[in-house]
């Protein structure tokens, strides 16, 4: 086949030039080829070879003219790469040429493989094709120069300072530099020993070409070098090499000093490092047992995304737990060690002192606990956690803290700041999968709230399919509240009321429920109750709650009762209270504007309406306007001399009328309330008397009092009206 092809070329031209691409050291193959072309007149042999080749000597002996192109001559300059690609039929952009130069160093053979591999859809397979080409050739080249071991070490630590490299390679730097330069695989400019990224990866995989003992010594050398210069970003590879070198003390120290960093930003490497440690070492070194347990738990394959800290394997409520595999308790333990706590200076240089990541993690957890408890300091705690994570160079933890802050801002109605935090809390390159899932859960709730506040009917799509079993109870309450608000705007408020009422009944006597969780649940419930026309029950419910925290539903009930002075009093007291959120303040101004207009105070109505519109412009929320009846909203806009963009008008026109313009309020005594529920549960008066331990005559008198207050004459009418007013839930009627 080869003979035939050469003859065809010779017949077509007076000059025969044979190019041997990527020639190896096979003498038999070289002799056969040189013998074939020796038969022809004026042959010329061009040999492209990464290293020494038998072709040159054979061509000289047989008198064949030859040119040997090797080493640096086979590396293209950056400006020549587009022309080279064009010769191979590829039209590439400048950005791609930059990338190819950086990854291959201009090595012509590797460039050709990289160009051909661009047609492969799978990125991993594309990279594999280039690595499979480069690895055997560079291993052979460096081995021939006696610097393979040094090249492998350099591939792992070529970003180390010069003094570290000098100590590590011990006089091998110059021979290694010459070998790499001769091979044409040093990047021009920059560091003296800067390798192309694909070449570094290829050498990084070349441990298999060394013996077991030698490979272990290489890993030890790399680990020692990384200890001297590694930053937080290098902790994962340090753990990987320490494990390959069986450096148990170093692994234990890594876990002791940087457990949080390892599980939040280097989990795959940490899991690989700690999972197969011999049982004897794990029993001798308690830290290794902790590391193996927690990294395995966090790295375990999951069929669904992590939707909560407990689901991830963490216990945020357990800051004082004795579970040794819980990094939260480990962090708390480190923080409590006080004067015993050392820094990493002298162990791993250039890594912030141990404790910053621990402080950030515990701060994040304490922030969540403080928020749920309704502590005003939660905002400051989250801010500090983000700052400490930044000081620790732990980007994943910083962005997780920012995601929680974004959620708090969105729930409070500070939408512009929530949007800014949303942008800052994006994905980081190194975050562990479980951290990503937690961060994305927070951000999906933020996105949903932002869209819902702008009356986007498809806003729930941003939340995804989250069930009660996927999240912690605090997160589920937020999801429940978001879905309830969507139901108020676009769906079935009675159905949403039933869902929330079930949760409220289950948690009615739960004294362990944090204050914020209780407030969120109660606020969601009473808002739905008012929307469903249950003003009477809402009045009874609100009587037992704090006026400041429930100012909005209290004002809403007063509005339905046409008690305009009460609306003004409640709103005026609460609007500027330090604990009132931006969201509540805007709704209070909307209710105050409506009540002022109804009572004839047009000046106050215009002023309050203007404040609502200012909030619309500053926070980009239409929700407060949507809570007002359409005719009242239109009159207030006219009074304020304002008009809404057509898109806003269209969005407002598409929502339900959220709250009844008027509501009937009936006040039952505690005993009458018991009798009403008994009427729903027992078919006969005698059964009610037995259940309440009173006579039938007493039941008749109490039942008559209930009928009178409800304005009805029999049980059927009483139950129907009680249901309509919200005095009885659908579940109580069914029971």
LUMBATI-463878 format. One record per residue (C-alpha): y negated, x negated, z negated. Coordinates in nm, 3 decimals. Layout:
// residues N
R         v         u         w
R         Y         X         Z
...
// end
This chain:
// residues 735
R         v         u         w
R     0.000     0.000     0.000
R    -0.241    -0.279    -0.097
R    -0.145    -0.485     0.210
R    -0.205    -0.188     0.438
R    -0.548    -0.116     0.291
R    -0.656    -0.482     0.327
R    -0.537    -0.492     0.690
R    -0.734    -0.174     0.768
R    -1.049    -0.330     0.625
R    -0.990    -0.659     0.810
R    -0.948    -0.478     1.144
R    -1.283    -0.303     1.096
R    -1.491    -0.614     1.013
R    -1.510    -0.986     1.082
R    -1.561    -1.056     0.714
R    -1.315    -0.953     0.445
R    -1.451    -0.912     0.093
R    -1.207    -0.802    -0.175
R    -1.350    -0.688    -0.509
R    -1.120    -0.695    -0.810
R    -1.268    -0.459    -1.067
R    -1.200    -0.522    -1.435
R    -0.950    -0.802    -1.374
R    -0.702    -0.884    -1.648
R    -0.495    -1.194    -1.722
R    -0.179    -1.096    -1.529
R    -0.102    -1.417    -1.332
R     0.175    -1.258    -1.121
R    -0.052    -0.980    -1.000
R    -0.331    -1.228    -0.933
R    -0.104    -1.458    -0.729
R     0.027    -1.171    -0.516
R    -0.328    -1.050    -0.435
R    -0.459    -1.400    -0.352
R    -0.155    -1.464    -0.128
R    -0.229    -1.145     0.068
R    -0.596    -1.218     0.138
R    -0.523    -1.588     0.208
R    -0.368    -1.486     0.542
R    -0.700    -1.362     0.678
R    -0.988    -1.554     0.828
R    -1.306    -1.589     0.618
R    -1.184    -1.394     0.317
R    -1.401    -1.373     0.004
R    -1.280    -1.267    -0.336
R    -1.514    -1.108    -0.592
R    -1.361    -1.082    -0.939
R    -1.517    -0.869    -1.210
R    -1.373    -0.970    -1.547
R    -1.473    -0.935    -1.912
R    -1.312    -1.272    -1.996
R    -1.111    -1.564    -1.853
R    -0.899    -1.471    -1.552
R    -0.631    -1.659    -1.347
R    -0.800    -1.556    -1.021
R    -1.053    -1.841    -1.016
R    -0.793    -2.121    -1.039
R    -0.557    -1.959    -0.787
R    -0.837    -1.900    -0.536
R    -0.946    -2.265    -0.565
R    -0.590    -2.396    -0.513
R    -0.534    -2.176    -0.207
R    -0.880    -2.240    -0.064
R    -1.001    -1.882    -0.092
R    -1.375    -1.841    -0.137
R    -1.440    -1.657    -0.464
R    -1.711    -1.533    -0.696
R    -1.629    -1.464    -1.059
R    -1.862    -1.215    -1.228
R    -1.809    -1.196    -1.601
R    -1.972    -1.134    -1.936
R    -2.346    -1.073    -1.938
R    -2.352    -1.051    -1.555
R    -2.157    -0.723    -1.586
R    -2.422    -0.562    -1.810
R    -2.696    -0.367    -1.638
R    -3.055    -0.363    -1.755
R    -3.185    -0.021    -1.865
R    -3.399     0.013    -1.550
R    -3.095    -0.043    -1.325
R    -2.879     0.231    -1.478
R    -3.015     0.524    -1.268
R    -2.950     0.329    -0.945
R    -2.601     0.236    -1.066
R    -2.531     0.601    -1.147
R    -2.663     0.702    -0.805
R    -2.423     0.458    -0.636
R    -2.140     0.643    -0.811
R    -2.274     0.979    -0.697
R    -2.451     1.081    -1.019
R    -2.815     1.186    -1.036
R    -2.917     1.137    -1.400
R    -3.240     1.197    -1.590
R    -3.425     0.922    -1.773
R    -3.318     1.062    -2.108
R    -2.952     1.034    -2.006
R    -3.012     0.677    -1.885
R    -3.158     0.591    -2.227
R    -2.857     0.745    -2.398
R    -2.610     0.555    -2.175
R    -2.789     0.226    -2.239
R    -2.783     0.286    -2.614
R    -2.417     0.387    -2.624
R    -2.267     0.132    -2.379
R    -2.521    -0.150    -2.377
R    -2.522    -0.135    -1.997
R    -2.157    -0.251    -1.972
R    -2.084    -0.154    -1.611
R    -1.721    -0.055    -1.660
R    -1.798     0.153    -1.967
R    -2.094     0.309    -1.783
R    -1.869     0.414    -1.502
R    -1.620     0.573    -1.744
R    -1.903     0.744    -1.933
R    -2.043     0.887    -1.609
R    -1.703     1.013    -1.498
R    -1.640     1.159    -1.844
R    -1.956     1.372    -1.825
R    -1.752     1.628    -1.633
R    -1.528     1.678    -1.940
R    -1.644     1.987    -2.131
R    -1.518     1.881    -2.475
R    -1.762     1.628    -2.633
R    -1.484     1.473    -2.842
R    -1.272     1.410    -2.532
R    -1.572     1.260    -2.350
R    -1.629     1.013    -2.631
R    -1.257     0.941    -2.656
R    -1.242     0.842    -2.289
R    -1.517     0.583    -2.336
R    -1.370     0.448    -2.660
R    -1.023     0.415    -2.506
R    -1.175     0.207    -2.228
R    -1.383    -0.019    -2.451
R    -1.155    -0.082    -2.748
R    -0.869    -0.285    -2.592
R    -1.110    -0.490    -2.380
R    -1.347    -0.586    -2.659
R    -1.059    -0.655    -2.898
R    -0.905    -0.892    -2.642
R    -1.241    -1.059    -2.577
R    -1.330    -1.117    -2.943
R    -0.976    -1.220    -3.031
R    -0.987    -1.484    -2.756
R    -1.301    -1.624    -2.922
R    -1.147    -1.610    -3.271
R    -1.406    -1.367    -3.410
R    -1.226    -1.031    -3.399
R    -1.221    -0.989    -3.777
R    -1.592    -1.068    -3.796
R    -1.668    -0.828    -3.512
R    -1.486    -0.545    -3.690
R    -1.681    -0.613    -4.010
R    -2.008    -0.629    -3.819
R    -1.935    -0.297    -3.647
R    -1.939    -0.130    -3.989
R    -2.240    -0.308    -4.139
R    -2.463    -0.417    -3.850
R    -2.750    -0.232    -4.017
R    -2.728    -0.461    -4.321
R    -3.012    -0.705    -4.401
R    -2.977    -1.062    -4.269
R    -2.905    -1.212    -4.612
R    -2.617    -0.967    -4.663
R    -2.474    -1.048    -4.319
R    -2.504    -1.422    -4.381
R    -2.310    -1.395    -4.704
R    -2.055    -1.160    -4.556
R    -1.975    -1.342    -4.232
R    -2.011    -1.692    -4.382
R    -2.106    -1.900    -4.084
R    -1.945    -1.674    -3.825
R    -2.271    -1.511    -3.715
R    -2.354    -1.765    -3.441
R    -2.001    -1.772    -3.288
R    -1.989    -1.395    -3.303
R    -2.333    -1.364    -3.144
R    -2.227    -1.598    -2.861
R    -1.903    -1.408    -2.801
R    -2.083    -1.073    -2.794
R    -2.357    -1.210    -2.571
R    -2.108    -1.364    -2.330
R    -1.933    -1.029    -2.318
R    -2.264    -0.858    -2.241
R    -2.237    -0.620    -2.533
R    -2.549    -0.693    -2.736
R    -2.836    -0.453    -2.703
R    -3.153    -0.621    -2.576
R    -3.432    -0.658    -2.831
R    -3.417    -0.524    -3.185
R    -3.177    -0.677    -3.431
R    -3.007    -1.000    -3.329
R    -2.661    -0.844    -3.359
R    -2.731    -0.485    -3.256
R    -2.423    -0.331    -3.092
R    -2.407    -0.032    -2.859
R    -2.295     0.272    -3.057
R    -1.973     0.329    -2.861
R    -1.878    -0.035    -2.898
R    -1.939    -0.011    -3.272
R    -1.713     0.294    -3.285
R    -1.447     0.119    -3.077
R    -1.442    -0.182    -3.310
R    -1.451     0.049    -3.608
R    -1.113     0.183    -3.492
R    -0.970    -0.164    -3.427
R    -0.820    -0.219    -3.772
R    -0.482    -0.132    -3.622
R    -0.493    -0.458    -3.427
R    -0.493    -0.649    -3.757
R    -0.206    -0.689    -3.997
R    -0.192    -0.464    -4.305
R    -0.304    -0.734    -4.547
R    -0.579    -0.858    -4.316
R    -0.701    -0.502    -4.254
R    -0.724    -0.445    -4.628
R    -0.925    -0.765    -4.670
R    -1.161    -0.646    -4.397
R    -1.207    -0.314    -4.578
R    -1.280    -0.503    -4.900
R    -1.542    -0.717    -4.728
R    -1.705    -0.409    -4.573
R    -1.706    -0.223    -4.905
R    -1.868    -0.518    -5.084
R    -2.135    -0.542    -4.814
R    -2.204    -0.168    -4.832
R    -2.237    -0.186    -5.210
R    -2.515    -0.441    -5.163
R    -2.722    -0.253    -4.907
R    -2.599     0.104    -4.861
R    -2.835     0.399    -4.901
R    -2.735     0.751    -5.001
R    -2.650     0.822    -4.639
R    -2.386     0.547    -4.654
R    -2.200     0.670    -4.962
R    -1.935     0.846    -4.756
R    -1.834     0.541    -4.555
R    -1.846     0.329    -4.871
R    -1.595     0.567    -5.033
R    -1.380     0.553    -4.721
R    -1.361     0.171    -4.714
R    -1.316     0.145    -5.091
R    -1.012     0.373    -5.063
R    -0.867     0.178    -4.768
R    -0.906    -0.141    -4.976
R    -0.753     0.021    -5.288
R    -1.070    -0.059    -5.485
R    -1.006     0.193    -5.763
R    -1.283     0.073    -5.995
R    -1.541     0.106    -5.720
R    -1.419     0.457    -5.635
R    -1.439     0.561    -6.000
R    -1.791     0.419    -6.024
R    -1.892     0.601    -5.708
R    -1.774     0.931    -5.853
R    -1.937     0.867    -6.188
R    -2.273     0.780    -6.033
R    -2.284     0.994    -5.720
R    -2.046     1.289    -5.754
R    -2.310     1.544    -5.649
R    -2.409     1.342    -5.341
R    -2.046     1.299    -5.239
R    -1.952     1.668    -5.257
R    -2.274     1.803    -5.106
R    -2.334     1.553    -4.824
R    -2.017     1.344    -4.780
R    -1.736     1.588    -4.857
R    -1.496     1.498    -4.570
R    -1.517     1.126    -4.656
R    -1.497     1.196    -5.029
R    -1.195     1.422    -4.988
R    -1.023     1.164    -4.768
R    -1.100     0.890    -5.023
R    -0.978     1.072    -5.333
R    -0.691     1.290    -5.214
R    -0.408     1.033    -5.189
R    -0.480     0.805    -5.484
R    -0.155     0.703    -5.655
R    -0.066     0.913    -5.958
R    -0.066     0.607    -6.184
R    -0.429     0.530    -6.097
R    -0.532     0.893    -6.138
R    -0.378     0.905    -6.485
R    -0.545     0.576    -6.583
R    -0.884     0.672    -6.446
R    -0.997     1.020    -6.547
R    -1.285     1.015    -6.299
R    -1.047     0.982    -6.005
R    -0.852     1.286    -6.124
R    -1.177     1.486    -6.147
R    -1.279     1.370    -5.801
R    -0.944     1.454    -5.643
R    -0.938     1.803    -5.797
R    -1.291     1.910    -5.703
R    -1.307     1.756    -5.356
R    -0.975     1.921    -5.269
R    -1.103     2.256    -5.393
R    -1.428     2.236    -5.199
R    -1.269     2.098    -4.882
R    -0.986     2.354    -4.871
R    -0.964     2.545    -4.540
R    -1.121     2.889    -4.562
R    -1.071     3.196    -4.348
R    -1.423     3.318    -4.426
R    -1.757     3.158    -4.503
R    -1.840     3.067    -4.861
R    -2.049     3.357    -4.989
R    -2.116     3.252    -5.347
R    -2.102     2.961    -5.589
R    -1.788     3.093    -5.758
R    -1.627     3.142    -5.418
R    -1.711     2.779    -5.339
R    -1.539     2.659    -5.653
R    -1.852     2.616    -5.867
R    -1.946     2.810    -6.177
R    -2.325     2.826    -6.212
R    -2.301     3.018    -6.539
R    -2.083     2.741    -6.683
R    -2.328     2.465    -6.760
R    -2.150     2.410    -7.091
R    -1.796     2.459    -6.967
R    -1.524     2.214    -7.068
R    -1.361     2.219    -6.724
R    -1.347     1.847    -6.636
R    -1.321     1.915    -6.263
R    -1.645     2.111    -6.260
R    -1.929     1.890    -6.140
R    -2.179     2.123    -6.303
R    -2.038     2.037    -6.644
R    -2.009     1.675    -6.536
R    -2.378     1.676    -6.442
R    -2.471     1.837    -6.772
R    -2.263     1.574    -6.951
R    -2.445     1.295    -6.767
R    -2.781     1.447    -6.854
R    -2.686     1.473    -7.220
R    -2.582     1.107    -7.242
R    -2.946     1.014    -7.290
R    -2.982     0.645    -7.366
R    -2.628     0.576    -7.249
R    -2.712     0.682    -6.895
R    -2.745     0.380    -6.670
R    -2.891     0.351    -6.325
R    -2.711     0.238    -6.013
R    -2.923    -0.075    -5.988
R    -2.678    -0.363    -5.988
R    -2.394    -0.145    -5.866
R    -2.517     0.009    -5.545
R    -2.857    -0.114    -5.438
R    -3.118     0.097    -5.259
R    -2.965     0.421    -5.395
R    -3.200     0.610    -5.629
R    -3.113     0.584    -6.000
R    -2.819     0.795    -6.100
R    -2.931     1.129    -6.229
R    -3.171     1.249    -5.956
R    -2.901     1.443    -5.773
R    -2.756     1.560    -6.104
R    -3.101     1.678    -6.210
R    -3.148     1.851    -5.876
R    -2.813     2.029    -5.896
R    -2.850     2.140    -6.256
R    -3.210     2.240    -6.178
R    -3.089     2.453    -5.889
R    -2.832     2.625    -6.109
R    -3.080     2.673    -6.391
R    -3.328     2.814    -6.140
R    -3.075     3.075    -6.034
R    -2.995     3.160    -6.396
R    -3.368     3.178    -6.483
R    -3.441     3.403    -6.185
R    -3.159     3.638    -6.279
R    -3.285     3.641    -6.638
R    -3.635     3.731    -6.522
R    -3.786     3.411    -6.662
R    -4.127     3.336    -6.504
R    -4.044     2.962    -6.500
R    -3.779     3.007    -6.231
R    -4.023     2.923    -5.952
R    -4.123     2.593    -6.112
R    -3.757     2.507    -6.178
R    -3.664     2.558    -5.811
R    -3.962     2.355    -5.695
R    -3.866     2.072    -5.928
R    -3.503     2.087    -5.811
R    -3.617     2.048    -5.448
R    -3.841     1.755    -5.545
R    -3.562     1.583    -5.736
R    -3.321     1.631    -5.447
R    -3.580     1.473    -5.218
R    -3.613     1.180    -5.459
R    -3.235     1.148    -5.451
R    -3.247     1.152    -5.068
R    -3.004     1.445    -5.085
R    -3.127     1.656    -4.794
R    -2.850     1.915    -4.825
R    -2.935     1.989    -5.187
R    -3.309     1.995    -5.117
R    -3.265     2.252    -4.841
R    -3.031     2.463    -5.053
R    -3.304     2.479    -5.320
R    -3.563     2.566    -5.052
R    -3.336     2.842    -4.920
R    -3.325     3.001    -5.266
R    -3.702     2.972    -5.293
R    -3.736     3.139    -4.952
R    -3.519     3.427    -5.072
R    -3.728     3.473    -5.386
R    -4.049     3.472    -5.181
R    -3.907     3.727    -4.937
R    -3.790     3.957    -5.217
R    -4.134     3.936    -5.381
R    -4.311     4.016    -5.054
R    -4.466     3.673    -4.997
R    -4.342     3.685    -4.640
R    -4.559     3.416    -4.483
R    -4.449     3.159    -4.740
R    -4.089     3.278    -4.700
R    -4.115     3.210    -4.326
R    -4.246     2.859    -4.391
R    -3.966     2.786    -4.637
R    -3.717     2.931    -4.389
R    -3.820     2.666    -4.136
R    -3.795     2.387    -4.394
R    -3.454     2.499    -4.517
R    -3.272     2.445    -4.187
R    -2.938     2.268    -4.149
R    -2.902     1.899    -4.231
R    -2.667     1.662    -4.052
R    -2.463     1.573    -4.357
R    -2.437     1.897    -4.557
R    -2.088     2.000    -4.662
R    -1.950     2.318    -4.511
R    -1.957     2.506    -4.841
R    -2.323     2.408    -4.895
R    -2.405     2.521    -4.542
R    -2.243     2.860    -4.606
R    -2.438     2.913    -4.928
R    -2.765     2.809    -4.764
R    -2.701     3.031    -4.463
R    -2.621     3.330    -4.686
R    -2.961     3.293    -4.854
R    -3.136     3.248    -4.521
R    -2.956     3.542    -4.359
R    -3.088     3.762    -4.640
R    -3.436     3.616    -4.588
R    -3.423     3.685    -4.213
R    -3.304     4.040    -4.279
R    -3.585     4.108    -4.526
R    -3.846     3.968    -4.287
R    -3.721     4.187    -4.004
R    -3.687     4.492    -4.227
R    -4.043     4.455    -4.356
R    -4.150     4.478    -3.990
R    -3.939     4.794    -3.946
R    -3.680     4.637    -3.718
R    -3.400     4.891    -3.685
R    -3.150     4.614    -3.594
R    -3.242     4.399    -3.894
R    -2.902     4.430    -4.063
R    -2.747     4.232    -3.779
R    -2.907     3.920    -3.931
R    -2.710     3.981    -4.251
R    -2.371     4.003    -4.090
R    -2.063     4.165    -4.239
R    -2.095     4.081    -4.608
R    -1.873     4.270    -4.851
R    -1.883     4.299    -5.229
R    -1.585     4.065    -5.256
R    -1.760     3.791    -5.058
R    -2.053     3.729    -5.290
R    -2.154     3.699    -5.653
R    -2.284     4.015    -5.819
R    -2.646     3.894    -5.810
R    -2.620     3.835    -5.436
R    -2.441     4.166    -5.385
R    -2.727     4.349    -5.556
R    -2.970     4.194    -5.309
R    -2.748     4.298    -5.018
R    -2.719     4.646    -5.170
R    -3.099     4.668    -5.201
R    -3.152     4.553    -4.843
R    -2.907     4.811    -4.711
R    -3.067     5.079    -4.927
R    -3.410     4.999    -4.783
R    -3.264     5.016    -4.433
R    -3.114     5.355    -4.523
R    -3.454     5.476    -4.644
R    -3.616     5.372    -4.319
R    -3.353     5.461    -4.062
R    -3.035     5.603    -4.217
R    -2.889     5.844    -4.469
R    -3.065     5.804    -4.806
R    -2.818     6.037    -4.983
R    -2.523     5.821    -4.878
R    -2.704     5.507    -4.995
R    -2.785     5.680    -5.324
R    -2.414     5.751    -5.374
R    -2.328     5.384    -5.316
R    -2.590     5.254    -5.557
R    -2.515     5.522    -5.818
R    -2.150     5.411    -5.828
R    -2.253     5.053    -5.899
R    -2.509     5.169    -6.156
R    -2.245     5.374    -6.343
R    -2.001     5.082    -6.347
R    -2.269     4.854    -6.494
R    -2.441     5.112    -6.717
R    -2.304     4.965    -7.041
R    -2.286     4.603    -6.928
R    -2.493     4.415    -7.186
R    -2.421     4.084    -7.011
R    -2.606     4.181    -6.693
R    -2.909     3.949    -6.656
R    -3.251     4.113    -6.670
R    -3.339     4.050    -6.303
R    -3.006     4.191    -6.186
R    -3.054     4.500    -6.403
R    -3.411     4.546    -6.277
R    -3.304     4.509    -5.913
R    -3.021     4.760    -5.956
R    -3.237     5.012    -6.142
R    -3.528     4.982    -5.898
R    -3.300     5.037    -5.600
R    -3.140     5.338    -5.769
R    -3.462     5.512    -5.873
R    -3.630     5.457    -5.533
R    -3.333     5.624    -5.362
R    -3.336     5.900    -5.624
R    -3.702     5.979    -5.548
R    -3.640     5.963    -5.172
R    -3.354     6.210    -5.211
R    -3.582     6.454    -5.394
R    -3.448     6.378    -5.740
R    -3.790     6.361    -5.904
R    -3.674     6.533    -6.221
R    -3.398     6.284    -6.283
R    -3.630     6.000    -6.182
R    -3.880     6.108    -6.451
R    -3.604     6.103    -6.712
R    -3.480     5.767    -6.584
R    -3.828     5.610    -6.584
R    -3.906     5.734    -6.934
R    -3.664     5.473    -7.068
R    -3.798     5.185    -6.855
R    -4.090     4.946    -6.876
R    -4.406     5.087    -6.715
R    -4.508     4.747    -6.571
R    -4.179     4.674    -6.393
R    -4.140     5.032    -6.268
R    -4.505     5.095    -6.180
R    -4.431     5.169    -5.812
R    -4.165     5.440    -5.867
R    -4.371     5.583    -6.157
R    -4.676     5.611    -5.930
R    -4.456     5.756    -5.656
R    -4.328     6.031    -5.886
R    -4.686     6.108    -5.999
R    -4.787     6.125    -5.630
R    -4.509     6.377    -5.559
R    -4.630     6.582    -5.860
R    -4.986     6.572    -5.718
R    -5.112     6.409    -6.035
R    -5.374     6.196    -5.859
R    -5.536     6.066    -6.175
R    -5.196     5.943    -6.300
R    -5.135     5.764    -5.969
R    -5.473     5.592    -5.996
R    -5.419     5.498    -6.361
R    -5.071     5.352    -6.305
R    -5.171     5.164    -5.990
R    -5.495     5.028    -6.137
R    -5.316     4.898    -6.446
R    -5.031     4.732    -6.259
R    -5.186     4.611    -5.932
R    -5.347     4.303    -6.081
R    -5.091     4.238    -6.353
R    -4.969     3.876    -6.338
R    -4.607     3.987    -6.315
R    -4.661     4.225    -6.023
R    -4.517     4.096    -5.696
R    -4.709     4.096    -5.368
R    -4.472     4.361    -5.236
R    -4.530     4.597    -5.531
R    -4.905     4.535    -5.528
R    -4.931     4.639    -5.163
R    -4.730     4.957    -5.226
R    -4.947     5.040    -5.529
R    -5.261     5.007    -5.315
R    -5.102     5.236    -5.054
R    -5.028     5.499    -5.321
R    -5.377     5.456    -5.471
R    -5.533     5.504    -5.126
R    -5.333     5.821    -5.065
R    -5.412     5.964    -5.409
R    -5.785     5.883    -5.372
R    -5.796     6.057    -5.034
R    -5.619     6.363    -5.175
R    -5.862     6.378    -5.468
R    -6.167     6.338    -5.243
R    -6.264     5.982    -5.346
R    -6.309     5.852    -4.992
R    -6.472     5.526    -5.096
R    -6.176     5.425    -5.313
R    -5.937     5.548    -5.044
R    -6.106     5.327    -4.781
R    -6.115     5.023    -5.011
R    -5.747     5.058    -5.107
R    -5.640     5.122    -4.747
R    -5.828     4.810    -4.638
R    -5.633     4.606    -4.895
R    -5.307     4.742    -4.754
R    -5.415     4.643    -4.402
R    -5.517     4.297    -4.523
R    -5.169     4.255    -4.666
R    -5.030     4.366    -4.330
R    -5.226     4.090    -4.158
R    -5.155     3.818    -4.415
R    -4.787     3.892    -4.486
R    -4.697     4.071    -4.160
R    -4.532     4.368    -4.333
R    -4.544     4.734    -4.228
R    -4.329     4.863    -4.513
R    -4.611     4.983    -4.743
R    -4.763     5.184    -4.458
R    -4.421     5.330    -4.377
R    -4.392     5.472    -4.730
R    -4.687     5.708    -4.670
R    -4.651     6.045    -4.492
R    -4.757     6.006    -4.124
R    -5.055     6.244    -4.144
R    -5.188     6.074    -4.459
R    -5.141     5.731    -4.304
R    -5.337     5.835    -3.994
R    -5.626     5.973    -4.201
R    -5.644     5.657    -4.412
R    -5.658     5.437    -4.103
R    -5.944     5.647    -3.966
R    -6.124     5.629    -4.298
R    -6.087     5.249    -4.309
R    -6.211     5.225    -3.949
R    -5.893     5.047    -3.844
R    -5.635     5.087    -3.572
R    -5.289     4.945    -3.540
R    -5.146     4.766    -3.236
R    -4.929     4.986    -3.018
R    -4.617     4.795    -3.124
R    -4.689     4.872    -3.491
R    -4.753     5.237    -3.412
R    -4.427     5.258    -3.222
R    -4.237     5.094    -3.510
R    -4.389     5.333    -3.765
R    -4.311     5.628    -3.543
R    -3.941     5.537    -3.536
R    -3.879     5.546    -3.914
R    -3.781     5.833    -4.140
R    -4.039     6.002    -4.358
R    -3.923     5.800    -4.655
R    -4.039     6.003    -4.956
R    -4.103     6.379    -4.994
R    -4.474     6.459    -4.996
R    -4.420     6.682    -5.301
R    -4.150     6.714    -5.562
R    -4.050     6.965    -5.826
R    -4.017     6.814    -6.171
R    -3.815     6.994    -6.437
R    -3.782     6.846    -6.783
R    -3.456     6.925    -6.965
R    -3.389     6.834    -7.325
R    -3.104     6.594    -7.396
R    -2.885     6.887    -7.506
R    -2.969     7.091    -7.197
R    -2.879     6.791    -6.982
R    -2.535     6.776    -7.151
R    -2.482     7.148    -7.095
R    -2.577     7.117    -6.727
R    -2.317     6.844    -6.675
R    -2.060     7.053    -6.860
R    -2.130     7.342    -6.622
R    -2.041     7.112    -6.334
R    -1.721     6.992    -6.503
R    -1.570     7.307    -6.660
R    -1.508     7.640    -6.486
R    -1.530     7.863    -6.800
R    -1.777     7.892    -7.087
R    -1.487     7.874    -7.331
R    -1.389     7.534    -7.189
R    -1.748     7.414    -7.226
R    -1.758     7.535    -7.588
R    -1.434     7.351    -7.665
R    -1.558     7.033    -7.497
R    -1.889     7.043    -7.687
R    -1.737     7.164    -8.017
R    -1.966     7.469    -8.039
R    -1.920     7.845    -8.016
R    -1.921     8.037    -7.689
R    -2.238     8.220    -7.802
R    -2.416     7.887    -7.850
R    -2.311     7.782    -7.501
R    -2.443     8.111    -7.362
R    -2.785     8.056    -7.523
R    -2.808     7.694    -7.405
R    -2.693     7.790    -7.056
R    -2.959     8.063    -7.039
R    -3.225     7.804    -7.132
R    -3.106     7.576    -6.851
R    -3.113     7.866    -6.602
R    -3.467     7.957    -6.708
R    -3.601     7.605    -6.661
R    -3.432     7.578    -6.322
R    -3.556     7.923    -6.220
R    -3.206     8.049    -6.127
R    -2.974     8.327    -6.245
R    -2.618     8.195    -6.221
R    -2.399     7.885    -6.233
R    -2.374     7.841    -5.854
R    -2.752     7.847    -5.807
R    -2.799     7.616    -6.107
R    -2.560     7.355    -5.973
R    -2.710     7.372    -5.622
R    -3.065     7.328    -5.749
R    -2.965     7.058    -5.997
R    -2.804     6.867    -5.713
R    -3.112     6.906    -5.494
R    -3.340     6.784    -5.773
R    -3.116     6.487    -5.849
R    -3.016     6.614    -6.194
R    -2.654     6.591    -6.079
R    -2.511     6.336    -5.840
R    -2.261     6.432    -5.567
R    -1.989     6.255    -5.768
R    -2.067     6.458    -6.084
R    -2.045     6.779    -5.882
R    -1.707     6.678    -5.740
R    -1.577     6.594    -6.084
// end
